Amino acid sequence: MENYAGFVVTRENVFWSLKSNHYEDIIKENNLEEIDTSNNVTFVRVVFIPPRNDFQLPIDRWVCKINQNILPVWYDAGTVELRCRAKLEEWRKAKVVLPEKVIDTIKENQIVAIYGTVNHIKGSARVDYIDGSARIGSISDSVTVNHIHDSAIVGCIDGSVVVNCIGDFAKVDYIKDSVTVNYIGDSATICSINGHAKVYSIRGSAKIESIKDSVRVDYIGGSARVHSIRDSVWVDSVSGSAKVNSIIGSVSIESISDSVEVNYIGGSAKVERVSGSAKIEHVSSFVKIGRISGSAIVKST
């Protein structure tokens, strides 16, 4: 997660990149040589970090830091900082969507933070934060997103998008196709996860209305709430104090444990193990339940 503005400063120029904040990417993009023919250092690596990682704050509050030990002979801390600060507003205009801003489409390059409205994020764009009260219509194609949090709202995430974390009070209507999500937690709300999506972890007090089609989920835990798991979904583990209202269709679950509560399992669903103090209120006749252990309770209808 890149919570800074990165610059590479030479004697003549201040460089930054639309594609990346990483120094090495900026250096490569501009064909810079760190050591000249006289064996002198030619540039300095500089970052500006906003307080609390909040890119909405006035840029005069952002803290300047130098990220190298050996400095050019021409280096002067005050001059270099002033030269970079003169570029900061240009950098923020390109890489930050402020709350009052409305953009139709982002389809390439790196966006550090979105606080405003974007109708479509697609192509190969990379987004670090979708934050605050941001509103996003859709995220698609091969976009990567690090964090969706605060009270951000997203309509649809599809294609082969990769999302690292959906948390806080964020809301997403649909996660589908071949999307990968590493973590859904806190008080996040998801209406539907479907298609061939892959979710590694659902925990905290997250709420999921439905998980369906051929979705794969590694873990549902914490105090997460799931209303419906159906179709050919595969789940490795449901644990903690999670609650699931219904599991139907040909769902396959490896383990239900701890103090999990499930209201109903039907169709041709299969559960390999039920353990701990897990409780399943209603199980229909065609459901296959494997080993039951601990003080787990499974009630047939």
JOSUL-V461470 format. One record per run of one state. SS is the DSSP state (a for helix, b for strand, c for the rest). FROM is the first residue (numbers start at 1). LEN is the number of residues. If there is no record, write none. Layout:
ss=SS from=FROM len=LEN
ss=SS from=FROM len=LEN
This chain:
ss=c from=1 len=4
ss=b from=5 len=6
ss=c from=11 len=3
ss=b from=14 len=2
ss=c from=16 len=7
ss=a from=23 len=7
ss=c from=30 len=5
ss=b from=35 len=1
ss=c from=36 len=5
ss=b from=41 len=1
ss=c from=42 len=1
ss=b from=43 len=7
ss=c from=50 len=1
ss=a from=51 len=3
ss=c from=54 len=5
ss=a from=59 len=3
ss=c from=62 len=1
ss=b from=63 len=4
ss=c from=67 len=10
ss=a from=77 len=19
ss=b from=96 len=2
ss=c from=98 len=4
ss=b from=102 len=5
ss=c from=107 len=3
ss=b from=110 len=5
ss=c from=115 len=2
ss=b from=117 len=5
ss=c from=122 len=4
ss=b from=126 len=5
ss=c from=131 len=4
ss=b from=135 len=5
ss=c from=140 len=4
ss=b from=144 len=5
ss=c from=149 len=4
ss=b from=153 len=5
ss=c from=158 len=4
ss=b from=162 len=5
ss=c from=167 len=4
ss=b from=171 len=5
ss=c from=176 len=4
ss=b from=180 len=5
ss=c from=185 len=4
ss=b from=189 len=5
ss=c from=194 len=4
ss=b from=198 len=5
ss=c from=203 len=4
ss=b from=207 len=5
ss=c from=212 len=4
ss=b from=216 len=5
ss=c from=221 len=4
ss=b from=225 len=5
ss=c from=230 len=4
ss=b from=234 len=5
ss=c from=239 len=4
ss=b from=243 len=5
ss=c from=248 len=4
ss=b from=252 len=5
ss=c from=257 len=4
ss=b from=261 len=5
ss=c from=266 len=4
ss=b from=270 len=5
ss=c from=275 len=4
ss=b from=279 len=5
ss=c from=284 len=4
ss=b from=288 len=5
ss=c from=293 len=4
ss=b from=297 len=4
ss=c from=301 len=1
